[in-house]
Amino acid sequence: MSDGTFRGFGPKAMPFFKALDFHQSREWFWENRALYDSDLYEPFCDLVETLTQRFAAAGLGLRGDRKKSMFRINRDVRFAKDKRPYNRHLSAILSPDGTKMEQGVFYVHIGLERCFAGVAWWSPQPALLLAIRRAIETKPEKFRAMVKALARNGLALDTDGCMKRTPRGFEHVAQADLVAAIRNRHFVVRHTIDPAIIHGPALVDELVDFTIRARPLLDWGRAIEGKPAKD
């Protein structure tokens, strides 16, 4: 039985994803469930627990639960044209309260196509998104200081998915960097994980280092929300 310490994903983690992607069969999955548990699911749960401890020690205000933080490998196919029953990845969120409902989160994704981590304010509710945009408009010096701090740490805000037009009420904003930021639907920094590193405990150090480097984004968003980091 696991003691909750992450030691790495099993050697057959990626081969499992490849085989699952080929078969996409519930029968095949359940025949190979033991391998899924031993090489993917249980190590991922251990990763969540280990990161929770390390994030607490670093004062990052992010935590998770080995069950509640995990996303299911099963796909919701009710309204999808693609009826394949399984994802090609596993992922989890660590958040200020340990649920998937808050903003300012850490996300980690281990998959067949790519492995990466992110720190994000992802699709904020309209009131929070408006508050973020107002903060960019009215306190540009704080936004720019955050962006510069990220840059010093080797990170940059992701611009994928931004709006093509400036949202209503912000048409008067003229500075190009502020306009680009206000058009964002998400505020995210990402870190690419080399799949070769996922099989050992060094992955934890890499993810903690990334999240510490992403802290300027966390602190900036939390100040807007009025929610300081929780111990």
PALUM-6004 format. One record per residue: residue number from 0; x, y, z of N, C-alpha, C in turn. Coordinates in pm, whole numbers, plus 32768, in hexadecimal, padded with zeros to 4 digits. Layout:
! residues N
(site NUM,(X,Y,Z),(X,Y,Z),(X,Y,Z)) ...
! end
This chain:
! residues 231
(site 0,(8055,7F87,8000),(8000,8000,8000),(8058,807D,8000)) (site 1,(8034,80E2,7FB6),(8084,815B,7FA9),(8085,81AA,802B)) (site 2,(80F8,81E9,8048),(8101,8241,80BB),(80E8,82D2,8094)) (site 3,(80BE,82EA,8017),(809E,8370,7FE9),(8114,83BE,7FB3)) (site 4,(818A,8381,7FAD),(8200,83C4,7F78),(8211,83A3,7EE4)) (site 5,(8220,840B,7E92),(822F,83F4,7E02),(82BD,83C6,7DE3)) (site 6,(82C6,8354,7DA0),(8347,831D,7D78),(8354,8313,7CE0)) (site 7,(82EB,8339,7C9A),(82EE,8335,7C09),(827D,82E1,7BD1)) (site 8,(8257,8300,7B57),(81F6,82AC,7B11),(823B,822B,7AE5)) (site 9,(81ED,81C3,7AD9),(8224,8141,7AB5),(825A,813F,7A27)) (site 10,(82B1,80DF,7A09),(82EE,80D7,7983),(828B,80BE,7913)) (site 11,(8215,808A,7936),(81B2,806B,78CE),(8144,80D5,78C4)) (site 12,(815D,814A,7900),(80F7,81B3,78FF),(80D4,81DE,7871)) (site 13,(8138,8205,7823),(811F,8231,779B),(80F6,81BD,7740)) (site 14,(8135,8147,774A),(8102,80D6,76FC),(8070,80B6,7719)) (site 15,(8045,80CC,7796),(7FB8,80B6,77B6),(7F60,8118,7767)) (site 16,(7F85,8199,7768),(7F38,81FB,771C),(7F32,81D6,7688)) (site 17,(7FA2,81AB,7650),(7FA5,8187,75C2),(7F48,8112,75A6)) (site 18,(7F4C,80AE,75FB),(7EF5,8039,75E6),(7E63,805E,75FA)) (site 19,(7E46,80B0,765F),(7DBD,80DB,7678),(7D88,812B,7602)) (site 20,(7DDD,8181,75CB),(7DB4,81D1,7559),(7D94,8179,74E1)) (site 21,(7DDF,810E,74D2),(7DC7,80B1,7463),(7D45,8064,7478)) (site 22,(7D31,8032,74EF),(7CBC,7FDB,7508),(7C3D,802D,7523)) (site 23,(7C47,8097,7576),(7BD3,80E7,759C),(7B5B,808D,75B9)) (site 24,(7B74,8030,7612),(7B10,7FCA,7632),(7B04,7FBC,76C9)) (site 25,(7A8A,7FBE,76FB),(7A75,7FA9,778B),(7AA6,7F1E,77B5)) (site 26,(7A91,7EBF,775E),(7ABE,7E37,777F),(7B56,7E34,778E)) (site 27,(7B9E,7E74,7730),(7C30,7E76,7739),(7C5D,7EC1,77B5)) (site 28,(7C1C,7F32,77D2),(7C44,7F82,7847),(7C37,7F2F,78C7)) (site 29,(7BC7,7EEB,78D8),(7BB3,7EA1,7954),(7C0D,7E25,795B)) (site 30,(7C2F,7DEE,78EB),(7C90,7D80,78EB),(7D1A,7DAF,7917)) (site 31,(7D36,7E2F,78FF),(7DB9,7E67,791F),(7DB2,7ECE,798F)) (site 32,(7D48,7ECA,79DE),(7D35,7F2C,7A48),(7DA6,7F29,7AAF)) (site 33,(7DDA,7EB6,7ACE),(7E45,7EAB,7B32),(7EC1,7EF9,7B05)) (site 34,(7EE1,7EF2,7A84),(7F53,7F3B,7A4F),(7F38,7FD1,7A54)) (site 35,(7EC0,7FFA,7A31),(7E99,8088,7A3B),(7EAB,80BB,7AC9)) (site 36,(7E7C,806E,7B2A),(7E86,8097,7BB6),(7F18,80A1,7BE3)) (site 37,(7F69,803D,7BC2),(7FF1,8037,7BF7),(804F,809A,7BB4)) (site 38,(803F,80B2,7B32),(80A1,8103,7AEB),(8072,8192,7AD1)) (site 39,(7FF0,81AB,7ADC),(7FBC,8230,7ABF),(7F6B,826C,7B32)) (site 40,(7EFE,822D,7B55),(7EA0,826D,7BB1),(7EDA,8281,7C3D)) (site 41,(7F0D,8218,7C79),(7F42,8224,7D01),(7FBC,8280,7D07)) (site 42,(8019,8277,7CA7),(8086,82D9,7CA8),(8055,8369,7C99)) (site 43,(7FED,837D,7C49),(7FB9,8405,7C38),(7F7D,8436,7CBC)) (site 44,(7F37,83E0,7D02),(7F01,8405,7D85),(7F72,8428,7DE5)) (site 45,(7FDE,83DA,7DE0),(8053,83F7,7E34),(8091,847D,7E0E)) (site 46,(8092,849D,7D8C),(80C6,851D,7D60),(8074,8590,7D9B)) (site 47,(7FF1,8582,7D9C),(7F9B,85E9,7DD7),(7FBB,85FC,7E6B)) (site 48,(7FCA,858F,7EB4),(7FE6,8599,7F44),(806F,85D6,7F5D)) (site 49,(80D2,85AC,7F0F),(8159,85DF,7F22),(8161,8673,7F00)) (site 50,(811F,869B,7E93),(811C,8729,7E6E),(80D3,877B,7ED8)) (site 51,(806A,8745,7F11),(8022,878D,7F7B),(8080,87AE,7FEE)) (site 52,(80D0,874E,8017),(8130,8764,8083),(819A,87CA,805C)) (site 53,(81CF,87BD,7FE3),(8238,8818,7FB6),(8202,88A6,7F9F)) (site 54,(8189,88B1,7F69),(814E,8935,7F55),(8133,8979,7FDB)) (site 55,(8109,892C,803F),(80F2,8964,80C3),(8175,8998,80FE)) (site 56,(81DF,894B,80EF),(8262,8974,8124),(8294,89F4,80E0)) (site 57,(8270,8A05,8062),(829A,8A7B,8017),(823A,8AF0,8027)) (site 58,(81CD,8ADE,8072),(816C,8B49,8088),(811F,8B71,800D)) (site 59,(8105,8B11,7FB4),(80C3,8B30,7F35),(802A,8B32,7F3E)) (site 60,(7FF3,8AFE,7FAB),(7F62,8B03,7FBA),(7F16,8AAC,7F58)) (site 61,(7F4F,8A39,7F36),(7F10,89DB,7ED9),(7F13,8951,7F16)) (site 62,(7EA2,890B,7F0D),(7E9D,8884,7F46),(7E3E,882D,7EF7)) (site 63,(7E4B,87AB,7F0C),(7DF6,874D,7EC6),(7DD6,86D4,7F1A)) (site 64,(7D88,867C,7EDF),(7D5C,8601,7F1F),(7D6E,8591,7EBA)) (site 65,(7D9F,851E,7EE7),(7DC0,84B4,7E89),(7D48,847D,7E3E)) (site 66,(7CD2,849C,7E6B),(7C5A,8471,7E22),(7C16,84E8,7DDD)) (site 67,(7BFB,8552,7E2A),(7BAB,85C0,7DF6),(7BF4,8615,7D8F)) (site 68,(7C78,8616,7D93),(7CC3,866B,7D37),(7CD0,8630,7CAC)) (site 69,(7CBD,85AF,7CA1),(7CD3,8568,7C22),(7C5C,8578,7BC3)) (site 70,(7C7A,8589,7B44),(7C13,8582,7ADD),(7C08,84F1,7AAD)) (site 71,(7B91,84CA,7A89),(7B79,8441,7A5D),(7BB7,8426,79D6)) (site 72,(7BE4,83AD,79C3),(7C18,8387,793F),(7BA5,836E,78DD)) (site 73,(7B2E,8356,7911),(7AB9,8343,78BC),(7A8E,83C8,787D)) (site 74,(7A6F,83C6,7800),(7A3F,843C,77BB),(79A8,8448,77C8)) (site 75,(7977,84C4,77CD),(78E6,84DD,77C8),(78C0,84E5,7735)) (site 76,(7881,847D,7704),(7863,8475,7674),(77CF,8490,7656)) (site 77,(7784,84BF,76B8),(76F3,84CF,76A5),(76D2,852D,7630)) (site 78,(771E,8599,7623),(76FE,85FB,75BB),(7772,8609,7558)) (site 79,(77CB,85A8,7555),(7841,85AF,74FF),(7831,8557,7484)) (site 80,(7864,8589,7414),(7867,8536,739B),(78CD,84C5,73AB)) (site 81,(793A,84E3,73F0),(79A1,847F,740C),(7973,8429,7481)) (site 82,(7955,83AC,7467),(791B,8354,74CD),(7983,82F9,750F)) (site 83,(7A03,8316,74F9),(7A69,82C6,753E),(7A59,82D6,75D5)) (site 84,(7A56,8269,7620),(7A32,8273,76AE),(7AA0,82A5,770A)) (site 85,(7B1F,82A8,76DC),(7B8C,82C9,7737),(7BE3,833B,7703)) (site 86,(7C10,838D,7762),(7C73,83F3,7742),(7CFB,83B4,7728)) (site 87,(7D51,8402,76E7),(7DDA,83D8,76CC),(7E39,8412,7734)) (site 88,(7E03,843C,77A5),(7E55,847C,780C),(7E10,846E,7894)) (site 89,(7E5C,848C,78FC),(7E27,84A0,7982),(7E50,852C,79AF)) (site 90,(7DFE,8569,7A04),(7E1E,85EF,7A32),(7DE1,8607,7ABC)) (site 91,(7E12,8671,7AFD),(7DE3,8693,7B84),(7DF5,8728,7B9A)) (site 92,(7DA7,875B,7BF9),(7DAE,87E8,7C21),(7DCA,87F1,7CB6)) (site 93,(7E26,884B,7CDB),(7E38,8873,7D65),(7E0E,8905,7D6F)) (site 94,(7DC1,8926,7DD5),(7D83,89AA,7DDC),(7D8B,89E0,7E6B)) (site 95,(7D61,8A5D,7E81),(7D67,8A95,7F08),(7D19,8A46,7F70)) (site 96,(7CA7,8A0C,7F48),(7C56,89C1,7FAA),(7C55,892B,7F8F)) (site 97,(7CA3,88FE,7F2E),(7CAA,886F,7F12),(7C3B,883B,7EB8)) (site 98,(7BE4,8893,7E87),(7B79,8869,7E2E),(7B98,8897,7D9F)) (site 99,(7B41,8874,7D42),(7B50,88A1,7CB9),(7AFE,891E,7C9D)) (site 100,(7AC8,895C,7D04),(7A6A,89C9,7CF1),(7AAA,8A54,7CF9)) (site 101,(7B21,8A5F,7D31),(7B5F,8AE2,7D43),(7BBA,8B05,7CCF)) (site 102,(7BE4,8B84,7CCC),(7C41,8BB5,7C67),(7CCC,8BC4,7CA5)) (site 103,(7D2E,8BE0,7C50),(7DB7,8BE9,7C7F),(7DEB,8B60,7CA3)) (site 104,(7DF4,8B07,7C3F),(7E0E,8A79,7C58),(7E8E,8A4B,7C13)) (site 105,(7EBC,89D7,7C41),(7F28,898D,7BFF),(7EEA,8914,7BBC)) (site 106,(7F0F,88FD,7B3D),(7EDA,888E,7AEF),(7F4E,883E,7AB9)) (site 107,(7F45,87B9,7ABF),(7FAC,8764,7A86),(7F6B,86FA,7A2F)) (site 108,(7FA8,86E1,79BC),(7F6E,8690,7952),(7FDB,8632,791E)) (site 109,(7FC1,85B0,792A),(801E,854B,78F8),(7FD4,84FC,788D)) (site 110,(8005,8505,7810),(7FB8,84C7,77A6),(800B,8496,7732)) (site 111,(7FC6,8455,76D8),(8005,8418,7664),(803B,8482,7605)) (site 112,(7FF2,84EF,75F3),(801C,8557,7596),(807E,85B9,75D3)) (site 113,(806B,85D8,7654),(80C5,8638,7696),(80B6,862C,772C)) (site 114,(811D,865C,7770),(811C,8666,7802),(813B,86F8,7823)) (site 115,(80EC,8733,787A),(8104,87BF,789D),(80C2,87E1,7922)) (site 116,(80EA,8853,7957),(80AA,888A,79CF),(8085,891A,79B2)) (site 117,(8025,894D,79FF),(7FFD,89D8,79EF),(7FD2,8A13,7A73)) (site 118,(7FE2,8A95,7A7F),(7FA7,8AE3,7AEC),(7F46,8B43,7AA9)) (site 119,(7ECA,8B45,7AD8),(7E64,8B86,7A86),(7DF1,8BC3,7AD5)) (site 120,(7DBF,8C2D,7A99),(7D37,8C5F,7AB2),(7CEE,8C3B,7A30)) (site 121,(7CAA,8BCA,7A32),(7C75,8B8F,79B6),(7BDE,8BA6,79AC)) (site 122,(7BB4,8BEB,7942),(7B26,8C09,792B),(7AE3,8C3D,79AA)) (site 123,(7B15,8CAA,79E2),(7AD6,8CE0,7A5B),(7A43,8D03,7A41)) (site 124,(79F4,8CFC,7AA9),(7969,8D27,7A9F),(7965,8DBA,7A75)) (site 125,(78F7,8DE5,7A34),(78F3,8E6D,79FC),(791A,8EDC,7A5E)) (site 126,(78ED,8ED3,7ADB),(790D,8F3E,7B3B),(79A3,8F44,7B57)) (site 127,(79E1,8ED0,7B66),(7A71,8ECE,7B80),(7ABF,8EF7,7B05)) (site 128,(7A96,8EC9,7A90),(7ADB,8EF0,7A15),(7AD2,8F87,7A01)) (site 129,(7A5F,8FC1,7A1F),(7A51,9053,7A15),(7AAE,9098,7A78)) (site 130,(7AB6,9064,7AF2),(7B0E,90A0,7B57),(7BA0,9099,7B2B)) (site 131,(7BC7,902B,7AEE),(7C51,901D,7ABB),(7C6B,9083,7A4E)) (site 132,(7C0C,9090,79F2),(7C1E,90F0,7985),(7C21,917F,79BA)) (site 133,(7BCE,919E,7A1D),(7BD0,9223,7A58),(7C55,923E,7A9D)) (site 134,(7C8C,91D8,7ADC),(7D0D,91E8,7B1F),(7D7B,9206,7AB9)) (site 135,(7D75,91C4,7A46),(7DD7,91DF,79DC),(7DC8,926E,79AB)) (site 136,(7D4B,929A,799C),(7D31,9322,796A),(7D5A,938D,79CE)) (site 137,(7D35,937B,7A4C),(7D44,93E6,7AAF),(7DC8,93E1,7AFC)) (site 138,(7E07,936B,7B00),(7E86,935D,7B46),(7EED,9319,7AEB)) (site 139,(7F08,9359,7A7A),(7F60,9319,7A18),(7FED,9300,7A4E)) (site 140,(8019,9356,7AAC),(80A0,9343,7AE1),(80AD,92BF,7B2B)) (site 141,(8043,9292,7B6F),(8048,9212,7BB6),(8043,919E,7B53)) (site 142,(7FF2,91AB,7AEC),(7FEF,9142,7A86),(8076,9136,7A42)) (site 143,(80B0,91A5,7A1D),(8132,91A1,79D8),(81A1,916C,7A33)) (site 144,(8199,918E,7AB2),(81FC,915A,7B10),(81F2,90C2,7B1B)) (site 145,(8176,908F,7B19),(8162,8FFE,7B1D),(819B,8FBC,7AA0)) (site 146,(8180,8FF7,7A2C),(81B3,8FBF,79AE),(824B,8FC0,79AD)) (site 147,(8288,902D,79DE),(831A,9034,79E2),(8354,8FCD,7A42)) (site 148,(8310,8FB8,7AB3),(833F,8F55,7B15),(8339,8EC9,7AD8)) (site 149,(82CE,8EAC,7A8F),(82C6,8E2B,7A4A),(8337,8E1D,79E5)) (site 150,(8350,8E87,799A),(83B9,8E82,7934),(8441,8E66,7973)) (site 151,(845C,8EA4,79E5),(84DA,8E8A,7A2B),(84E6,8DF8,7A54)) (site 152,(8472,8DBA,7A6A),(846F,8D2D,7A91),(8461,8CCE,7A1A)) (site 153,(846E,8D06,79A1),(8469,8CB3,792A),(83DE,8C8A,78FE)) (site 154,(8378,8CD7,7926),(82EE,8CB6,7906),(82A9,8D2B,78C1)) (site 155,(823E,8D0C,7879),(81EE,8D72,7836),(815D,8D46,7833)) (site 156,(8102,8DA7,7838),(8074,8D88,782F),(8054,8D4A,77A8)) (site 157,(8002,8CE1,77AC),(7FD5,8C9D,7731),(7F6A,8CF3,76EE)) (site 158,(7F77,8D06,766C),(7F16,8D58,7623),(7EB2,8D05,75D3)) (site 159,(7EB9,8C80,75DE),(7E5B,8C2C,7594),(7DCC,8C48,75C1)) (site 160,(7D70,8C4D,7562),(7CE3,8C5C,7582),(7CB8,8CE8,75A1)) (site 161,(7D0E,8D4C,7587),(7CE5,8DD5,75A5),(7C7E,8E06,7540)) (site 162,(7C30,8E6A,7569),(7BCA,8EA3,7512),(7C0A,8EF1,74A0)) (site 163,(7BC8,8EF3,742E),(7BFB,8F3F,73BC),(7BDC,8FD4,73CA)) (site 164,(7B72,8FF3,7416),(7B4C,907E,742B),(7B51,909F,74BF)) (site 165,(7B67,911D,74DD),(7B68,914B,7568),(7ADB,9143,75A0)) (site 166,(7AC9,910B,7617),(7A42,9101,7650),(7A04,918A,766A)) (site 167,(7981,918B,7666),(7937,9208,7678),(795A,924A,76FE)) (site 168,(796B,92CB,76FA),(798D,9316,7772),(7A21,9332,7781)) (site 169,(7A72,92F4,772A),(7B03,9309,7732),(7B3C,933F,76AF)) (site 170,(7AE4,9371,7659),(7B11,939F,75D5),(7B71,9416,75E0)) (site 171,(7B6A,945E,764E),(7BBE,94D5,765E),(7C4E,94B3,7683)) (site 172,(7C68,9438,76AD),(7CF0,9411,76D1),(7D45,940F,7653)) (site 173,(7DB7,9455,7654),(7E06,9467,75DB),(7E89,941B,75D9)) (site 174,(7EC6,9408,764F),(7F4A,93C8,7653),(7F40,9337,7624)) (site 175,(7F97,9311,75C7),(7F8C,928E,7586),(7F95,921B,75E9)) (site 176,(7FEE,9224,764A),(7FFD,91B4,76A9),(7F81,91A4,7700)) (site 177,(7F43,9216,7724),(7ECA,920F,7777),(7E53,91DD,7725)) (site 178,(7E4A,9208,76A9),(7DDE,91D8,7652),(7DE8,9141,7641)) (site 179,(7E61,9110,7627),(7E73,9080,7616),(7E4C,9034,7694)) (site 180,(7E6E,9069,7708),(7E4E,9026,7786),(7DB8,9027,77A0)) (site 181,(7D78,9097,7785),(7CE8,90A3,779D),(7C99,9044,7743)) (site 182,(7CD0,9024,76CE),(7C8C,8FC6,7675),(7C98,8F34,76A1)) (site 183,(7CEE,8F19,7701),(7CFE,8E8F,7730),(7C80,8E5C,7774)) (site 184,(7C61,8DDE,775A),(7BF6,8D9A,77A2),(7C2E,8D4E,781A)) (site 185,(7CAF,8D2F,7816),(7CF4,8CE7,7880),(7D77,8D2F,789D)) (site 186,(7DAB,8D18,7915),(7E2D,8D4E,7939),(7E81,8CD9,796B)) (site 187,(7EDB,8CAC,7913),(7F1C,8C2A,7926),(7FB1,8C34,7906)) (site 188,(8002,8BEE,7955),(808C,8BD1,792E),(809A,8B39,792C)) (site 189,(80ED,8B07,78D0),(80FB,8A77,78BE),(818D,8A4D,78C6)) (site 190,(819D,89CD,78E4),(8223,8991,78EA),(821B,8908,78A6)) (site 191,(826F,88F4,7842),(8274,8874,77FE),(82C7,8811,784E)) (site 192,(8291,8799,7860),(82D5,872E,78AA),(8311,86CC,7846)) (site 193,(838F,86B0,7854),(83CF,864A,7804),(839B,85C2,7831)) (site 194,(835D,8573,77D9),(8328,84F1,7804),(8391,8497,7844)) (site 195,(840F,84AD,7824),(8478,8459,785D),(8486,846A,78F4)) (site 196,(8457,84DE,792B),(846B,84FA,79B8),(83F9,84C7,7A10)) (site 197,(838C,8498,79D3),(8316,8477,7A23),(8327,83F6,7A74)) (site 198,(838F,83AA,7A58),(839F,8329,7A9B),(83F2,832F,7B1A)) (site 199,(840F,83A8,7B4A),(845C,83B4,7BC5),(842F,842A,7C19)) (site 200,(845E,8434,7C95),(8433,849E,7CF0),(8463,8529,7CCA)) (site 201,(84C2,8533,7C6A),(84F0,85B7,7C3F),(847E,860A,7C03)) (site 202,(8416,85C7,7BD5),(83A3,8610,7B9F),(8369,866F,7C07)) (site 203,(8368,8647,7C85),(8330,869C,7CEE),(837F,871E,7CF9)) (site 204,(8403,8714,7CFE),(8456,878C,7D08),(843D,87E9,7C92)) (site 205,(8431,87B0,7C1B),(841A,8802,7BA4),(8395,884B,7BAC)) (site 206,(832D,8808,7BDC),(82A8,8847,7BE4),(82A1,88AE,7C54)) (site 207,(82E6,8895,7CC2),(82EA,88F9,7D2D),(8335,8975,7CFE)) (site 208,(83A6,8961,7CBB),(83F3,89D2,7C86),(839F,8A25,7C25)) (site 209,(8357,89E2,7BCC),(8301,8A2A,7B6E),(8297,8A7C,7BB7)) (site 210,(8258,8A41,7C1B),(81EB,8A86,7C60),(821F,8AFC,7CB1)) (site 211,(8294,8AF0,7CE9),(82D1,8B62,7D2E),(82EE,8BD2,7CC9)) (site 212,(831E,8BAE,7C53),(8339,8C13,7BEC),(82B8,8C53,7BB9)) (site 213,(8249,8C0A,7BC4),(81C7,8C3E,7B98),(817F,8C8D,7C05)) (site 214,(81BC,8C97,7C7A),(8178,8CD7,7CEA),(814D,8D68,7CCF)) (site 215,(8198,8DB6,7C82),(8167,8E3E,7C66),(80D9,8E41,7C2B)) (site 216,(80B7,8DDF,7BD8),(8030,8DD9,7BA0),(7FCB,8DB6,7C0E)) (site 217,(7FEE,8D56,7C64),(7F95,8D32,7CD2),(7F7C,8DA9,7D2D)) (site 218,(7FE7,8DEE,7D54),(7FD9,8E5E,7DB1),(7F88,8ED0,7D74)) (site 219,(7FA0,8EEB,7CF5),(7F56,8F56,7CB2),(7EC1,8F37,7CAC)) (site 220,(7E9E,8EBF,7C85),(7E11,8E99,7C7E),(7DCF,8E95,7D06)) (site 221,(7E17,8E64,7D69),(7DDD,8E5D,7DF0),(7DC4,8EE8,7E29)) (site 222,(7E1B,8F47,7E08),(7E05,8FD0,7E36),(7D86,900A,7DF9)) (site 223,(7D6B,8FE8,7D7C),(7CF0,9016,7D3B),(7C77,8FD5,7D7B)) (site 224,(7C82,8F53,7D97),(7C14,8F0B,7DD8),(7C01,8F35,7E69)) (site 225,(7C6C,8F68,7EA7),(7C68,8F85,7F36),(7C77,8F09,7F8A)) (site 226,(7CBE,8EA4,7F55),(7CD0,8E26,7F9A),(7D65,8E07,7FA5)) (site 227,(7DA3,8E28,8015),(7E31,8E05,8025),(7E44,8D6E,802C)) (site 228,(7EBF,8D43,8014),(7EDD,8CB4,801B),(7EBC,8C7B,80A3)) (site 229,(7E81,8C03,80A5),(7E61,8BBE,8121),(7ED2,8B5D,8142)) (site 230,(7EF1,8B52,81C2),(7F57,8AF2,81EC),(7F1F,8A65,81E5)) 
! end
